[in-house]
Amino acid sequence: MADIVLQRDVGSLGTLKRLSAAAAATAASTGDSTTTTGVTIDRMGFSSGSMPNVLAAAVAWEAVLATSKTLSIGYAAQDSADGSNWSDYQTATYAAVATGSTAASALAGEFEVSVNLSSARRYVRFNFAQDLSATQTDTSAARAVGFFAGFDRLPQ
C-alpha cells in the first residue's frame, strides 16, 4: 500500500536548490558552448543534518532557433572534499534538446538529469553548457535547478 506522504507530499522528502545563475548564449558568439559553473552546494548544510544521496537536476531553457538548427546541452556534476578542488563525478556530452521548425521558432523546455550522490564527496556543483548549431542569430537562455533527496533523516 502506498504511503500518504509519497502520494500527496513528496516535496517534504527533499529540498529544492538553485544550481546556477542564469546563462545566455548567442550562436557562434557569447555564451555558445561555454560552461556555466554551478553554485557550490554543501551536502552537510541541509537542515536535517544528513547528506542527500540523490539529485534530480534540470536545466530549464528557452531558445529562438532557425529552421532545422538545434540547441544542445551538456553537463558535468562535480564533487569536492574541500569546496575548491573539483573532479567530474558524472558527465554527459551534448544532447540535442530542441530543433527549430520555422525561421524563428520560440521553444522552451527542461533537460533533466538524475545524479546518484551516494559516493560523492561533501561538496557538489552542477555545470552545464549550451551549444547552438547555427552561425547567426539563434539565442538561448538557461538556468539549472535541483531537488536534493534521499536523506537518512527527513529535512526539517
Backbone bond lengths (Angstrom), bond angles and torsions (degrees), N, CA, C in turn:
res aa  C-N    CA-C-N  psi(-1)  N-CA   C-N-CA  omega(-1)  CA-C   N-CA-C  phi
1 M - - - 1.443 - - 1.526 108.75 -
2 A 1.331 117.67 139.12 1.458 122.67 -178.18 1.527 111.05 -74.21
3 D 1.307 114.12 142.96 1.460 120.77 177.11 1.529 109.14 -77.10
4 I 1.304 118.18 139.38 1.470 122.62 -178.91 1.526 111.61 -60.10
5 V 1.333 117.55 -33.35 1.464 120.58 179.35 1.520 110.13 -63.48
6 L 1.312 118.09 -44.56 1.453 120.82 -179.58 1.522 111.79 -68.05
7 Q 1.293 117.84 -31.52 1.455 121.19 -178.79 1.525 112.96 -78.96
8 R 1.321 117.53 -31.06 1.465 119.10 -171.61 1.517 115.56 -124.78
9 D 1.329 118.83 -15.51 1.463 119.33 -174.66 1.523 111.77 -145.63
10 V 1.329 116.72 52.83 1.455 120.20 -179.85 1.533 111.03 -62.77
11 G 1.329 117.89 -25.33 1.458 121.51 178.88 1.513 113.72 -61.16
12 S 1.319 117.84 -25.43 1.464 120.25 179.54 1.532 112.10 -75.03
13 L 1.327 117.38 -7.19 1.465 121.04 -178.54 1.523 113.30 -93.15
14 G 1.327 117.07 2.57 1.463 120.01 -178.33 1.505 112.12 -159.56
15 T 1.332 114.90 -170.93 1.455 121.98 -177.26 1.523 109.61 -136.17
16 L 1.331 116.35 131.42 1.454 122.67 177.24 1.522 109.26 -87.88
17 K 1.330 117.44 133.57 1.461 122.45 -179.75 1.523 110.79 -133.90
18 R 1.322 115.43 147.93 1.469 121.88 169.56 1.521 106.45 -76.17
19 L 1.323 117.91 128.25 1.459 121.57 -177.97 1.518 113.68 -102.13
20 S 1.340 117.39 -15.41 1.471 119.40 -180.00 1.519 110.41 -156.75
21 A 1.308 114.34 166.52 1.457 121.01 168.75 1.525 107.58 -79.58
22 A 1.315 117.11 167.53 1.461 120.74 175.42 1.522 109.29 -68.68
23 A 1.330 116.48 145.79 1.461 121.73 179.93 1.521 108.93 -134.94
24 A 1.316 116.60 132.79 1.458 122.10 178.85 1.522 109.09 -113.08
25 A 1.335 116.04 152.08 1.461 121.16 178.54 1.520 109.65 -142.72
26 T 1.318 115.36 144.42 1.458 123.20 173.35 1.525 107.04 -122.02
27 A 1.317 117.47 135.58 1.460 121.78 -176.09 1.520 111.62 -52.92
28 A 1.330 116.07 131.36 1.462 124.40 177.99 1.528 112.30 56.42
29 S 1.328 116.74 29.34 1.464 120.48 -178.12 1.529 108.98 -149.95
30 T 1.316 116.16 -148.18 1.458 123.12 -175.85 1.522 112.59 -55.88
31 G 1.317 116.55 128.52 1.451 122.29 175.19 1.517 115.82 83.73
32 D 1.329 118.36 -15.06 1.461 120.72 -178.73 1.529 109.54 -70.94
33 S 1.321 116.84 124.90 1.471 123.90 -178.45 1.527 112.57 58.89
34 T 1.323 115.83 30.28 1.460 121.60 179.11 1.521 109.01 -107.36
35 T 1.322 116.80 132.84 1.460 120.92 -179.14 1.521 111.33 -73.16
36 T 1.316 115.96 131.38 1.458 122.70 171.03 1.524 106.36 -96.27
37 T 1.325 116.31 115.37 1.463 120.91 -178.12 1.514 109.61 -78.53
38 G 1.318 115.93 129.96 1.452 121.78 -176.71 1.513 114.09 -75.63
39 V 1.319 114.77 168.24 1.457 124.13 177.08 1.531 108.51 -74.19
40 T 1.320 117.21 139.28 1.466 121.08 176.33 1.528 109.56 -73.50
41 I 1.326 116.02 124.94 1.462 122.44 178.50 1.528 108.16 -112.19
42 D 1.326 116.49 123.11 1.463 122.30 175.58 1.526 107.61 -87.92
43 R 1.322 117.07 109.82 1.460 120.49 -177.46 1.523 112.24 -65.03
44 M 1.336 118.37 -18.81 1.469 121.29 176.13 1.534 111.45 -86.70
45 G 1.329 117.77 -4.47 1.450 122.24 -175.63 1.520 115.29 -89.11
46 F 1.309 118.58 6.56 1.457 121.09 179.28 1.523 110.16 -80.60
47 S 1.308 116.32 152.26 1.470 121.28 -172.58 1.523 113.80 -64.03
48 S 1.324 118.10 -19.78 1.463 120.32 -178.97 1.526 111.94 -75.75
49 G 1.350 116.40 -17.24 1.453 119.95 -176.49 1.516 112.68 79.75
50 S 1.330 118.06 4.71 1.460 121.11 176.12 1.525 109.17 -122.25
51 M 1.326 115.94 159.23 1.456 120.43 -176.92 1.534 111.05 -89.92
52 P 1.337 117.07 138.37 1.462 119.95 176.36 1.527 110.29 -71.55
53 N 1.314 116.77 145.45 1.460 122.21 179.19 1.521 113.44 -105.12
54 V 1.337 116.92 -1.68 1.460 121.10 -177.37 1.526 109.50 -139.75
55 L 1.328 115.93 140.02 1.453 122.27 171.95 1.517 108.24 -127.44
56 A 1.323 116.69 120.35 1.461 122.41 170.15 1.520 105.50 -99.56
57 A 1.335 116.44 102.35 1.466 121.67 -176.28 1.522 110.10 -101.83
58 A 1.326 115.29 153.32 1.463 120.67 175.29 1.522 108.81 -144.62
59 V 1.311 115.54 136.69 1.456 121.88 170.06 1.524 105.43 -100.36
60 A 1.327 116.23 108.31 1.468 121.42 177.98 1.532 106.86 -85.27
61 W 1.327 117.37 125.51 1.458 121.35 -173.97 1.527 112.26 -132.03
62 E 1.327 113.73 157.44 1.463 123.33 172.10 1.515 106.41 -136.81
63 A 1.317 117.48 144.43 1.465 120.27 -178.57 1.518 111.37 -150.81
64 V 1.320 115.06 152.92 1.462 122.71 168.91 1.520 105.04 -118.86
65 L 1.345 116.14 116.77 1.460 121.95 -172.75 1.516 111.99 -125.21
66 A 1.326 115.68 143.23 1.459 121.42 174.42 1.533 109.26 -74.64
67 T 1.314 116.65 166.09 1.461 122.00 -179.81 1.529 111.49 -53.57
68 S 1.305 116.28 127.56 1.476 126.76 177.75 1.536 114.45 66.17
69 K 1.314 118.21 5.56 1.469 120.66 175.49 1.524 108.72 -88.21
70 T 1.330 116.77 153.70 1.466 120.45 -171.72 1.527 113.42 -123.50
71 L 1.324 113.29 158.49 1.461 123.23 166.35 1.522 105.67 -114.20
72 S 1.316 116.39 127.56 1.459 121.81 176.70 1.521 108.60 -122.18
73 I 1.332 116.17 150.79 1.458 121.64 179.89 1.524 109.12 -129.81
74 G 1.321 115.44 135.40 1.453 122.53 173.27 1.520 108.33 -123.47
75 Y 1.323 117.51 161.39 1.463 118.98 -177.41 1.526 111.91 -148.93
76 A 1.327 114.56 163.17 1.466 123.11 171.15 1.518 107.95 -142.92
77 A 1.331 116.47 112.90 1.461 120.67 169.28 1.522 104.92 -83.38
78 Q 1.327 116.87 128.55 1.456 121.18 -176.93 1.519 110.74 -120.86
79 D 1.332 115.62 155.88 1.464 120.27 175.00 1.523 109.97 -131.11
80 S 1.340 114.86 162.53 1.460 121.63 -176.78 1.522 109.38 -155.08
81 A 1.313 116.81 145.83 1.464 121.06 175.40 1.519 111.49 -81.55
82 D 1.349 116.77 -29.03 1.462 120.62 -172.99 1.527 114.92 -120.45
83 G 1.321 118.78 -1.21 1.462 122.00 179.69 1.511 113.70 82.01
84 S 1.344 117.97 6.60 1.461 118.91 178.47 1.527 113.85 -134.51
85 N 1.309 119.03 -23.37 1.464 122.83 176.99 1.527 107.95 -108.30
86 W 1.334 116.17 109.16 1.459 121.94 -169.45 1.517 112.76 -106.06
87 S 1.335 115.87 146.65 1.463 123.18 173.93 1.522 108.32 -131.25
88 D 1.336 115.31 146.53 1.460 118.99 175.00 1.519 109.04 -65.84
89 Y 1.304 115.81 132.73 1.465 123.06 -179.36 1.526 110.03 -106.57
90 Q 1.337 115.72 -43.99 1.473 122.30 177.32 1.514 106.91 -150.54
91 T 1.331 117.48 129.94 1.461 120.76 -177.28 1.522 111.31 -134.84
92 A 1.314 115.53 162.50 1.458 122.03 171.92 1.519 108.57 -150.28
93 T 1.332 116.09 138.20 1.455 120.60 175.75 1.523 109.10 -70.75
94 Y 1.301 115.68 174.23 1.462 120.65 -177.23 1.522 112.93 -56.52
95 A 1.327 115.36 136.22 1.465 122.99 173.19 1.525 107.39 -125.07
96 A 1.325 117.25 132.40 1.467 120.98 178.93 1.527 109.33 -67.20
97 V 1.327 115.85 128.09 1.468 120.93 179.59 1.523 112.07 -112.96
98 A 1.333 117.60 -14.37 1.467 120.58 -179.09 1.524 110.27 -156.69
99 T 1.341 114.85 146.76 1.466 122.01 175.79 1.513 108.20 -133.91
100 G 1.330 116.16 131.49 1.462 120.56 179.37 1.521 111.60 -69.24
101 S 1.333 116.18 139.82 1.468 120.42 179.53 1.525 112.53 -111.64
102 T 1.328 117.24 -14.59 1.466 122.45 176.46 1.529 107.72 -134.04
103 A 1.326 116.89 -179.54 1.464 120.81 -176.87 1.529 113.10 -60.12
104 A 1.318 117.48 -29.72 1.474 120.52 179.65 1.524 109.33 -143.23
105 S 1.317 116.47 66.03 1.469 121.26 -179.63 1.525 110.13 -69.88
106 A 1.326 116.51 123.94 1.471 121.58 174.55 1.524 107.30 -95.78
107 L 1.326 116.16 115.70 1.460 122.07 -174.56 1.523 110.15 -126.92
108 A 1.325 116.52 158.57 1.463 121.62 176.89 1.517 108.68 -153.96
109 G 1.322 116.39 154.83 1.458 119.67 178.30 1.512 112.05 177.36
110 E 1.319 114.97 -164.77 1.461 121.85 -179.81 1.519 108.73 -133.87
111 F 1.316 115.61 142.23 1.456 122.96 172.09 1.519 105.66 -109.44
112 E 1.338 117.22 110.89 1.468 121.36 -172.05 1.522 111.67 -100.25
113 V 1.338 114.79 142.26 1.459 122.16 -178.84 1.524 108.73 -137.71
114 S 1.321 116.86 134.99 1.459 121.62 174.00 1.527 108.23 -106.66
115 V 1.342 115.99 128.07 1.463 121.15 -178.30 1.527 108.67 -122.93
116 N 1.329 116.34 120.41 1.456 121.71 175.24 1.526 107.21 -84.21
117 L 1.331 117.09 112.27 1.466 122.22 -175.85 1.521 113.44 -95.14
118 S 1.312 118.72 10.23 1.462 120.54 -172.02 1.528 113.65 -60.31
119 S 1.328 118.41 -26.74 1.463 119.70 177.41 1.530 112.38 -111.38
120 A 1.338 117.45 9.64 1.464 121.18 179.30 1.525 110.72 -74.04
121 R 1.312 114.98 153.00 1.457 120.24 175.81 1.531 110.01 -76.99
122 R 1.324 117.12 -178.28 1.466 122.23 -169.05 1.529 114.20 -58.68
123 Y 1.320 118.58 -42.92 1.463 121.61 -175.38 1.530 109.80 -103.77
124 V 1.320 115.86 141.49 1.462 121.26 177.60 1.521 109.74 -136.18
125 R 1.321 115.24 157.08 1.464 121.52 171.96 1.514 108.23 -151.88
126 F 1.323 115.17 158.88 1.460 122.10 -176.41 1.521 108.39 -123.02
127 N 1.325 116.99 108.02 1.459 122.93 178.19 1.526 109.18 -98.11
128 F 1.328 116.85 147.87 1.465 119.90 176.20 1.512 109.85 -147.09
129 A 1.325 115.64 162.62 1.463 121.30 176.84 1.524 108.61 -139.00
130 Q 1.327 114.54 145.34 1.464 122.22 177.09 1.522 107.92 -105.95
131 D 1.326 117.93 135.17 1.460 121.96 178.71 1.522 108.73 -126.12
132 L 1.311 115.59 118.25 1.467 121.82 178.10 1.526 108.58 -100.09
133 S 1.333 118.16 129.14 1.466 121.18 -175.49 1.528 113.24 -79.49
134 A 1.307 118.35 -17.22 1.468 121.23 -179.11 1.529 110.13 -75.21
135 T 1.313 115.66 165.49 1.464 120.77 178.17 1.522 111.59 -116.33
136 Q 1.335 116.93 14.22 1.449 118.21 -176.66 1.522 111.61 -129.00
137 T 1.315 118.53 -109.91 1.457 121.15 -165.54 1.522 116.63 -100.43
138 D 1.317 119.69 7.35 1.462 119.94 178.14 1.525 109.93 -61.35
139 T 1.336 115.87 143.50 1.462 120.53 -179.46 1.528 109.84 -135.31
140 S 1.324 114.91 158.06 1.465 120.17 174.28 1.523 109.28 -151.29
141 A 1.323 114.50 158.75 1.461 121.97 175.22 1.522 106.72 -141.73
142 A 1.331 116.45 143.29 1.458 119.70 -177.14 1.521 110.80 -152.19
143 R 1.327 114.43 162.24 1.467 122.94 176.61 1.521 107.10 -153.57
144 A 1.335 117.00 143.27 1.462 120.94 179.20 1.527 110.53 -101.93
145 V 1.322 115.43 138.63 1.470 123.06 174.60 1.526 107.33 -133.85
146 G 1.332 116.20 159.21 1.451 118.36 -178.81 1.510 113.12 -150.11
147 F 1.312 114.66 152.00 1.455 122.73 176.33 1.522 107.38 -112.60
148 F 1.335 115.82 114.25 1.463 122.08 178.99 1.519 109.05 -93.13
149 A 1.334 115.75 131.40 1.467 120.87 -178.76 1.527 108.60 -148.89
150 G 1.327 115.55 -171.49 1.449 120.44 179.53 1.513 113.03 78.17
151 F 1.323 116.80 32.47 1.473 121.72 177.28 1.526 109.85 -74.36
152 D 1.334 117.12 150.89 1.466 117.55 173.83 1.526 110.41 -79.71
153 R 1.344 116.02 -13.62 1.466 122.85 170.99 1.523 106.22 -133.40
154 L 1.328 117.77 143.49 1.465 120.54 -178.32 1.522 111.25 -71.21
155 P 1.365 116.93 144.85 1.457 120.75 175.92 1.518 110.72 -59.66
156 Q 1.330 116.86 148.59 1.462 122.01 179.32 1.516 109.49 -81.34
